[in-house]
Amino acid sequence: CDYRYENICVINRYNGVSMIEKNGKKLYRAAIHINGMYQIGTYEAENEAAIAYNKAVDMLSGLVNITYTPNYIEGISSVEYASLYHNIILSKNFRNYVKSVCF
């Protein structure tokens, strides 16, 4: 019940990203809510998961009537962001959902 600034712990810095622990290793899971939660993927870095969420938001824009807030990732150059964005692979389940909505 002590809400002083030094006692506040940030749990999730980015929309759609949560930290999980698997075999003693910290991983970051990206998920998005459409008609239920869709797993986007699990990544080793928090910023990768945030970029995967942004990629999912971009794929869904114009397909669903939901407005998502993309993540702003600090400390990363636009070139590095573009490289990560291009190389990140989203889960097969999510990609299949996007395909089904398109057709």
N, C-alpha and C positions, 0 to 999 in steps of 0.2 A: 504494500500500500504506500510505499515511499516513491513518489514519482519525480524525484529530483533528477536533473539532467544526467548526472553521472551514473544513475541507476537504470537508465533506459538502454535497452539492448535492441538493436535493429535486427529483426528476424529475416524479413524479406525486403531486399533493397529494390528489386525489380518486379514489375507486374508479371504474373504468370510463372514466376521462378520460385522454387523452394529447395532447400538443402535436404539431402537425404544421406544416410550413412549406409554403405554396403561393404561388407567384409572389412570394416574398420577404416574405410576410405570415404572422404567427403565427396559427394557428387551433387550435381544440380539438375533438377528435373524441371522441364518446361511443360506447361499445360495451358490449355485455353478452354473457356466455357462457351460452347455453341448451343447445343441441345444436350447438355451433360458435359462432363469434362473429357477432353481429348488430350491424350499424352502426345506432346510434340517430340520429345526425346529426352535423353539423359546425357549430360555433358560433364566434363572434368572441370571446366572453368565456369564461374558464375556469369561472366560477360558473354560467353558462348551461348549459354542458355537464354540470356536476355536477347541476344541477336536472333536466335532461333524463334523466340516469341514474336519479335518484330517481323521476321520473314513470314510467319504464319498469319499475322495481322495483314500483311501486304497481300498474301494469297487470298484471304477472305474478303478483302475490300471489294465491294460491288456485288458480292455473292450472297451475303447475309445482311439483314437489316439491324446490325449491331455495330455500335461505334466503340472501338477498342482504343485505348491509350497506349501508344508505342513507348518503349523504354528509351531513355536517354542515357547512353553509356559514356561516363567521364573517363578521361585519360587515355583515349584511343583515337588514333588519327583516322581520317576519312579513308585513306588507302587501306589501312589495316582492317577497318570496319567492312569495307567492300570485299576484301579478300575472305574474311571470316564468313560474311553473308553468303558469298558465292559457294564456299566449300561446305557449309553446314547442311547436313541431310536431315530432313524431317521424317518422322516415323511413317511407316507404310500405312498404318491405320488412318492417320491424318490425311495423307496424300490421297488415299482412296475416298475419304469423305469429300475432299475438294473436288475430285473427279466426278463423284456422284451428283454433286450440286451443280456442276457445270453442264451436265448432260441431262 
